[in-house]
Amino acid sequence: MGAFHSPWAFALLALVPVAVILHLRPRRRAAVRFSSVESVKKLKPSPLYHLRHIPVVIRIAVLVLLVLALARPRQGTELITERSEGVALEIVVDRSSSMGAQMKYRDRAMERLEVVKQVSREFIMGNDTGLKGRTSDLLGMIAFARYPDTVCPLTHTHEALIQFVDTTELVVPNNPEDGTAMGDALALAAARLQVAEKELKQKQLSREESFRIKSKVIVLLTDGRNNCGKRTPRAAARIAKEWGIKVYCIGIVGEQITSLEQILLVRSARGKVDEATLKTVAEMTGGRYYRASDEESLRRIYEEIDALEKTAVASERYVSYSESFSRWAVPALLLLLFEVGLANTVFRRIP
């Protein structure tokens, strides 16, 4: 798009008719005395005589071009920058052996971990009902048993996150890595969120899009109680509170017993959700505690969290201009030099 930075300069075009009037007005001319002009009268005018106004026309053209240059014509390109203000969110999922107990998913029995993965996928990408997806948010995932692991770092590339979610597997019973290190998992998620803003700024230095973290959130899903690890859930909650991180705790309580092995698993210490601790963690950080007994209740919980943690996306439009006054100033200079040359050669007047 084209524009003029100083359109007031066009007012100077009023000088053009003034210049024409000054040129055409009668004026005294220098004279040379001759004894007789009869012989001069018989001479025919030179062809250049009929072109005597060319220098004035050129001078007027120079004036017009200089006015256009003074108005500073510019060529602009409209650029659109997306600026999002949203949520940095870590999904922290228990993958200990107790998450192998079954719960209801669309009228059939599935392992708790598989139900959590399926509904978490809807929370991330959206579904046809109440979940629109967290398309503009910074999302990551941590899975834990005896030790917490970063399944996927915080990212805007949610397709990659989904692939990592799908590959998360249970720890088999009696495995040395089995256990529920809830406190360590919360502390790791909080640490990831704490450094997220600094890492995000470094990544966005060369990008037109920008994202500002409005809030930091952890969604913890577990069916057990903390029984290993260096930190207790309350200690991790104090860290999260200090860093301004909100924790939503979801206790997975649904079960559909189909075998003796499942009965023993659910009755074990690792299979009983510590609701009192989860409520305390949520209250300490300004979050909420929820109970999920099946796929539908878990989806409703995610819908509520989705409504509580909103993201704002705004598009900023601006125009990048490049100055093009030289297109007019350079021809004006060349014409001026040409006019001076003509005035001092072929159109030179004597005296």
Residue, then its C-alpha position, 0 to 999 in steps of 0.5 A: m500500500g502507498a502513503f505520504h508521510s507529509p501530505w501538507a507539502f502538497a500546499l506548495l503546489a500553489l507556487v506553480p501558477v505563481a511561477v507561470i504568472l511571473h514568467l508571462r508578465p510583461r517586463r522591461r528588456a535590455a535593448v541595443r541601439f541600431s541605426s536601422v532595423e529594416s533588415v532585421k525585420k525581414l529575418k525569420p525567427s529561429p526554430l528555437y524561438h518557438l521552443r523558448h518556453i521549454p526551460v520554464v516548463i522544465r523548471i515547473a516540472v522540477l518544482v512539482l517533483l520536489v514537492l512530491a519528494l518533500a511529501r515523502p511517498r512511502q510503500g507499505t507492507e501490512l504485517i500481522t503479528e499474533r500475540s497470545e496471552g495464555v496458560a503454561l500447563e503441565i499434565v502430571v500422570d500417575r503410571s504406577s501399577s495401580m493405574g492398571a485397575q479398570m474403570k468405565y470408558r464408553d460402556r466398556a472396561m479399560e485401564r485407568l491409565e488408558v482412560v486418562k490418556q484418551v480424555s487428556r487427548e480430548f482436553i489437548m486437541g478438543n472434541d465434538t462436545g464441550l472441549k475446544g482444545r488448548t491450541s494456543d497454550l504451552l503444554g507439557m507432560i510428566a509421568f511418574a511412578r517411583y521416579p518422575d519423567t518428563v514425557c514431553p517438554l512444554t511445547h506449542t506443537h501439540e501433535a508431538l505431545i499427543q504422540f508422547v502421551d500415547t506411548t506412556e505405559l504402566v509400570v508392571p507390578n513388583n517392578p523396582e520402579d513401581g511406586t508413587a512419588m507424587g511429591d517429586a513429580l509435582a516438584l519437577a512440574a513446578a520447576r519446568l513451569q518456573v523456567a518456562e518463561k525464560e526459555l520461551k523468550q529465547k525461542q521467540l527472539s526470531r519469531e513474529e508470533s509471541f506468547r506471554i504466560k498469563s498463568k502456570v498450572i499443573v493438572l495432577l492425575t493419580d489413584g494412589r498416595n505418596n509412598c516414595g521420593k525425596r519430597t512430600p506432596r505438601a512440600a512440593a505444593r509450597i514450592a508451587k505456591e511460592w512460584g505462583i503455580k496453581v495445582y488441580c488435583i484429580g483423584i482417580v477412584g473408578e474401578q470395575i473389578t474383574s479378577l482376583e489380581q485386580i482386587l488385590l491391586v486396588r486394596s493395596a496401599r498403592g491403590k487407595v487415593d489419598e484424597a486428604t493430601l490432594k485436597t490440601v495440595a489444591e487448596m494451598t496453591g489456589g486450585r481445586y480437587y476433583r474425583a473421577s470415577d469414569e470417563e464421563s466424570l473425568r471429561r466434565i472435570y477437564e471441561e471445568i478446568d478448561a473454562l477456568e483457565k482461559t487463553a486470549v489471542a489477539s492479532e496486531r496489525y502494523v505497516s512496515y514502510s520503505e521510503s520512496f522519495s528518491r523516485w521523485a527527487v532524483p528526476a528533479l535533480l536531473l531535470l534541473l541540471f538539464e534546464v541549467g544546461l539548456a539555459n546556458t547553451v542553446f537558449r542562452r540570451i544575449p544580453 
